[in-house]
Amino acid sequence: MKISEFSIKSNISIDTIRYYEKLGLIKANRLANNRKDYTEDNLKQLQNIAMLKKLNLTLNDIIVLFKLNEVYDIAELSVEEKVNIIKESKSILKKAYNNLLEIESQIKTSKMLLEKSINKIDKALEDVGNLPWWD
Protein backbone atom coordinates (compact mmCIF):
# COMPACT_ATOMS: atom_id res chain seq x y z
CA MET A 1 0.00 0.00 0.00
CA LYS A 2 1.09 3.60 -0.55
CA ILE A 3 2.19 5.76 2.35
CA SER A 4 -1.09 7.72 2.34
CA GLU A 5 -3.16 4.54 2.73
CA PHE A 6 -0.67 3.20 5.27
CA SER A 7 -1.00 6.41 7.28
CA ILE A 8 -4.78 6.17 7.29
CA LYS A 9 -4.80 2.47 8.23
CA SER A 10 -2.27 2.97 11.01
CA ASN A 11 -3.70 6.28 12.20
CA ILE A 12 -0.15 7.67 12.22
CA SER A 13 0.96 10.73 10.30
CA ILE A 14 3.08 10.43 7.18
CA ASP A 15 5.80 12.51 8.86
CA THR A 16 5.91 10.10 11.81
CA ILE A 17 6.07 7.10 9.49
CA ARG A 18 8.99 8.69 7.64
CA TYR A 19 10.69 9.45 10.95
CA TYR A 20 10.30 5.83 12.07
CA GLU A 21 11.81 4.74 8.75
CA LYS A 22 14.75 7.08 9.30
CA LEU A 23 15.28 5.48 12.73
CA GLY A 24 15.12 2.02 11.15
CA LEU A 25 11.97 0.97 12.99
CA ILE A 26 10.03 0.40 9.76
CA LYS A 27 11.39 -0.88 6.46
CA ALA A 28 9.08 -0.60 3.47
CA ASN A 29 9.61 -2.62 0.31
CA ARG A 30 10.65 -0.78 -2.85
CA LEU A 31 8.66 -1.29 -6.02
CA ALA A 32 10.14 -1.28 -9.55
CA ASN A 33 9.23 2.41 -9.90
CA ASN A 34 11.21 3.09 -6.66
CA ARG A 35 8.05 3.86 -4.68
CA LYS A 36 7.65 2.43 -1.22
CA ASP A 37 5.19 -0.36 -0.63
CA TYR A 38 3.96 -0.87 2.94
CA THR A 39 2.70 -4.28 4.01
CA GLU A 40 0.54 -5.74 6.74
CA ASP A 41 3.79 -6.67 8.51
CA ASN A 42 4.73 -2.98 8.53
CA LEU A 43 1.33 -2.26 10.03
CA LYS A 44 1.92 -4.83 12.78
CA GLN A 45 5.33 -3.26 13.41
CA LEU A 46 3.67 0.14 13.88
CA GLN A 47 1.15 -1.41 16.27
CA ASN A 48 4.04 -2.87 18.28
CA ILE A 49 5.74 0.52 18.40
CA ALA A 50 2.52 2.19 19.57
CA MET A 51 2.01 -0.45 22.27
CA LEU A 52 5.58 -0.08 23.54
CA LYS A 53 5.21 3.70 23.60
CA LYS A 54 2.09 3.28 25.74
CA LEU A 55 4.33 1.48 28.21
CA ASN A 56 6.41 4.67 28.38
CA LEU A 57 9.32 3.31 26.41
CA THR A 58 11.32 5.82 24.42
CA LEU A 59 12.01 5.36 20.73
CA ASN A 60 15.63 4.61 21.65
CA ASP A 61 14.40 1.84 23.97
CA ILE A 62 12.26 0.45 21.16
CA ILE A 63 15.18 0.56 18.73
CA VAL A 64 17.29 -1.48 21.18
CA LEU A 65 14.49 -4.02 21.59
CA PHE A 66 14.11 -4.38 17.84
CA LYS A 67 17.89 -4.81 17.54
CA LEU A 68 17.65 -7.71 19.97
CA ASN A 69 15.65 -9.61 17.37
CA GLU A 70 18.43 -9.09 14.83
CA VAL A 71 21.49 -9.36 17.08
CA TYR A 72 22.00 -13.08 16.57
CA ASP A 73 22.08 -12.68 12.79
CA ILE A 74 24.75 -9.95 12.70
CA ALA A 75 28.06 -11.72 12.22
CA GLU A 76 30.08 -8.50 12.49
CA LEU A 77 29.10 -7.93 16.12
CA SER A 78 31.46 -9.24 18.75
CA VAL A 79 30.18 -11.42 21.57
CA GLU A 80 30.68 -8.49 23.93
CA GLU A 81 28.54 -6.20 21.74
CA LYS A 82 25.82 -8.84 21.57
CA VAL A 83 25.88 -9.32 25.35
CA ASN A 84 25.62 -5.55 25.87
CA ILE A 85 22.58 -5.35 23.60
CA ILE A 86 20.99 -8.28 25.44
CA LYS A 87 21.65 -6.69 28.86
CA GLU A 88 20.27 -3.35 27.71
CA SER A 89 17.22 -5.11 26.30
CA LYS A 90 16.64 -6.87 29.61
CA SER A 91 16.75 -3.54 31.43
CA ILE A 92 14.27 -2.02 28.99
CA LEU A 93 11.93 -5.00 29.29
CA LYS A 94 12.01 -4.72 33.09
CA LYS A 95 11.14 -1.03 32.76
CA ALA A 96 8.23 -1.88 30.45
CA TYR A 97 7.05 -4.62 32.79
CA ASN A 98 7.10 -2.28 35.80
CA ASN A 99 5.19 0.35 33.80
CA LEU A 100 2.66 -2.32 32.88
CA LEU A 101 2.24 -3.28 36.54
CA GLU A 102 1.57 0.37 37.38
CA ILE A 103 -1.01 0.64 34.60
CA GLU A 104 -2.62 -2.58 35.83
CA SER A 105 -2.87 -1.12 39.34
CA GLN A 106 -4.46 2.05 37.98
CA ILE A 107 -6.96 -0.01 35.99
CA LYS A 108 -7.93 -2.02 39.09
CA THR A 109 -8.46 1.18 41.08
CA SER A 110 -10.51 2.75 38.28
CA LYS A 111 -12.56 -0.42 37.93
CA MET A 112 -13.41 -0.42 41.64
CA LEU A 113 -14.45 3.26 41.53
CA LEU A 114 -16.63 2.69 38.47
CA GLU A 115 -18.27 -0.39 39.99
CA LYS A 116 -19.00 1.56 43.18
CA SER A 117 -20.55 4.43 41.20
CA ILE A 118 -22.64 2.08 39.08
CA ASN A 119 -23.92 0.31 42.22
CA LYS A 120 -24.86 3.67 43.80
CA ILE A 121 -26.73 4.69 40.66
CA ASP A 122 -28.53 1.33 40.51
CA LYS A 123 -29.54 1.70 44.18
CA ALA A 124 -30.72 5.28 43.61
CA LEU A 125 -32.81 4.17 40.62
CA GLU A 126 -34.37 1.39 42.69
CA ASP A 127 -35.22 3.83 45.48
CA VAL A 128 -36.79 6.35 43.05
CA GLY A 129 -39.52 3.87 42.19
CA ASN A 130 -40.50 3.65 45.88
CA LEU A 131 -40.96 7.40 46.36
CA PRO A 132 -44.59 8.63 46.71
CA TRP A 133 -44.19 11.44 44.16
CA TRP A 134 -42.91 9.06 41.51
CA ASP A 135 -46.38 7.90 40.47
C-alpha positions, 0 to 999 in steps of 0.5 A, a space after each residue: 500500500 502507498 504511504 497515504 493509505 498506510 497512514 490512514 490504516 495505522 492512524 499515524 501521520 506520514 511525517 511520523 512514518 517517515 521518521 520511524 523509517 529514518 530510525 530504522 523501525 520500519 522498512 518498506 519494500 521498494 517497487 520497480 518504480 522506486 516507490 515504497 510499498 507498505 505491508 501488513 507486517 509494517 502495520 503490525 510493526 507500527 502497532 508494536 511501536 505504539 504499544 511499547 510507547 504506551 508502556 512509556 518506552 522511548 524510541 531509543 528503547 524500542 530501537 534497542 528491543 528491535 535490535 535484539 531480534 536481529 542481534 544473533 544474525 549480525 556476524 560483524 558484532 562481537 560477543 561483547 557487543 551482543 551481550 551488551 545489547 541483550 543486557 540493555 534489552 533486559 533492562 528495557 523490558 524490566 522497565 516496560 514490565 514495571 510500567 505495565 504493573 503500574 497501569 494494571 494497578 491504575 486499571 484495578 483502582 478505576 474499575 473499583 471506583 466505576 463499579 461503586 458508582 454504578 452500584 450507587 446509581 442502581 440503588 438510587 434508581 431502585 429507590 426512586 420507584 418507591 418514592 410517593 411522588 414518583 407515580 
